[in-house]
């Protein structure tokens, strides 16, 4: 199976999606499974993983309800307050749903760069393995060394780095990012999503060559056993359509063996998130 390991659904409201500014007007509408399914079909993908975009349990339940109604949504990476006193109870509640496969917090927006090392957040992370859940790491390059400190505490916990930690592709900056990526990739329980790149490049004017250095580093650092393709749809629409976004990664993986490509394009997502048809 070919799996889009990272996309979003929402019913747009200015309050719930305050991060969508006027420059992102194309995103100021509802994006639902009926919008994505034709795009998956045309691109030849069999299913997807829906990832949280708002930090509410209501959105987590919304995504799980969509998954119940749409079998091609194979997994949900939702939000649970990992710092809450009742975090274990809330994780248990959502983990009763077999589509609930992981948790994410928007760490990139926290004013404290070391937020993920706070004792109560670390405690929340410590509970995920008990429920068979991954943790998706959403950060900027400046957070990579902090993420490595978090990951080092939990050698048995599966982590997935979203969007290659958002390298500065538009500025063609690599050094600090590459150093941080390679440091994080040393931990075998960390995988990486090849997603979110087109919105870190020059919107609408990028060229495929812009992404090659970053894809090469990711492939060298993580290898084909720990990379997952993802569209970041509909956010990708700021810079590229769905087909263009997914083709970028597939073109770069063309030099791999058929078995290795199958892992990046779906097999790794199925294994890491324990997805079920």
C-alpha positions, 0 to 999 in steps of 0.5 A: 500500500502507498500511504500519505503519512501526513495530511490534515482535515478541518472545518475552518474557523478564524478562532480555531485556525488563527495561524492561517493568516491573510497570506494563506487565504487559500486555506480559509475553507473546509478541507474534508475527506471528500476533497482528499480522496480524489487526489489520493486516487489520481496520485495512486495512494491507498490511504492516509494518516490525518494529523492534528492542526488544532490543540483541542481534544475536540479536534482529535475526536473530529478526526477519529469520527472522520476515520470511522466514516472513511476507511482510507483514513488509516490512522489519526495523530491527535492532540492530548494535553501531555502536561495534564494531571489526567493525561493517562486517563485521556490517552487511555480513552483515545487509545481505545479507538484502533485508528488513534496511532499517535500524539502531536503537540505544536512545539514549534510555537512554544515560546520556550525552546525547551518546552519538550523537556519540562518534567510534566511534558516528559512524564506525558511522553513516558506514557505513550509506549504503554498505549502503543502510540508514536509521538510526532515531533513538530519543530524548527531547526533550532529545536533539533538539539533539544529534541535529541535530548528528549529522544535520548530519554526514551529509547523504546518510544517511537518518534517521527520528525515532521517536515524534516524540522522545516529546513530553511529551503528558501534561504538555501541554508543547510549547515546547522540543520544538517548537523541537527538532523544527523544528531537526531538520526543517530537514535534508531527509534526516530523516523522522519517525514518527507513532508512540508518542504514546498512551503519552506521553499519559495512559494510557487516559484521553487524548482525541484532542484531546490529540494535535492540537498535536503532530501539527500541528507535525509536519505543518508541520515535516516535511510529508507527504513525510517523515511515516510512520504507525506503531503502536508495537504492542504497546507501544501496548496500554498506552494504546490498542488497535491500531485506536484508535492508527492511527485517530488519525493517519488522522483528522488526515490526513483534510484532506490530499489523497489523494496526500498521505495515501497517502504518510504511510500507506505511500508514504513508508515504502516509499521511505525504507526501500526496501521490497519486496513 
